[in-house]
């Protein structure tokens, strides 16, 4: 079983930065893919960024060039560096990890990011 705990959310002005962290515990050595998702009020959850094998990254078009996903295996932590934040980035951000069958089986409870204009 894998446990994920997000932190680092908060209130920031447009143009500012935040770094989200996701601390992982449990059977994590075999996790191939991890990702950050977000869900804004009244909207569906969307994939923000993912990282595979610790080095292969992909991003949603809306955040490309502004957000950076990274993984520190020594610290069992996933990060999301968010720069040039916009009000439309306001959402609950969730960390997720791939399970043995390739689905995102493990989820944290989320951390709230609010960007004021």
URMO-V429267 format. One record per pair of residues at least 6 apart in sequence whose C-alpha atoms are under 8 Angstrom apart, sorted by the first residue. I is the first residue (numbers start at 1). J is the second residue. Records with the same first field share a line. If there is no record, write none. Layout:
# URMO-V429267
I->J + J
This chain:
# URMO-V429267
1->26 + 27
2->24 + 25 + 26 + 27 + 28 + 106
3->24 + 25 + 26 + 106 + 107 + 108
4->22 + 23 + 24 + 25 + 95 + 96 + 106 + 107 + 108 + 109
5->22 + 23 + 24 + 95 + 108 + 109 + 110
6->20 + 21 + 22 + 23 + 94 + 95 + 108 + 109 + 110 + 111
7->20 + 21 + 22 + 110 + 111
8->18 + 19 + 20 + 21 + 111
9->18 + 19 + 20 + 111 + 112 + 113 + 114
10->18 + 111 + 112 + 113 + 114
11->113 + 114 + 115 + 116
12->18 + 113 + 114 + 115 + 116
13->85 + 115 + 116 + 117
14->84 + 85 + 86 + 87 + 115 + 116 + 117
15->83 + 84 + 85 + 86
16->83 + 84 + 85
17->81 + 82 + 83 + 84 + 85
18->81 + 82 + 83
19->79 + 80 + 81 + 82
20->79 + 80 + 81 + 82
21->77 + 78 + 79 + 80
22->77 + 78 + 79 + 95
23->76 + 77 + 78
24->76 + 77 + 78
25->76
28->76
31->97 + 98 + 99
32->52 + 53 + 54 + 98
33->50 + 51 + 52 + 53 + 54 + 97 + 98
34->50 + 51 + 52 + 78 + 95 + 96 + 97 + 98 + 104
35->47 + 48 + 49 + 50 + 51 + 95 + 96 + 97
36->47 + 48 + 49 + 50 + 80 + 93 + 94 + 95 + 96
37->45 + 46 + 47 + 48 + 49 + 93 + 94 + 95 + 96
38->45 + 46 + 47 + 48 + 91 + 92 + 93 + 94
39->45 + 46 + 91 + 92 + 93
40->90 + 91 + 92
41->91
47->59 + 60
48->59 + 60 + 63
49->57 + 58 + 59 + 60 + 68 + 69
50->57 + 58 + 59 + 69
51->57 + 58 + 69 + 70 + 71
54->70 + 71
55->70
57->69
66->82 + 83 + 84 + 85
67->80 + 81 + 82 + 83
68->79 + 80 + 81 + 82
69->78 + 79 + 80 + 81
70->78 + 79 + 80
71->77 + 78 + 79
72->78
85->115
86->115 + 116 + 117
87->114 + 115 + 116 + 117
88->115
89->113 + 114 + 115
90->112 + 113 + 114 + 115
91->112 + 113 + 114
92->110 + 111 + 112 + 113
93->110 + 111 + 112 + 113
94->107 + 108 + 109 + 110 + 111
95->107 + 108 + 110
96->104 + 105 + 106 + 107 + 108
97->104 + 105 + 106 + 107
98->104 + 105 + 106
99->105 + 106
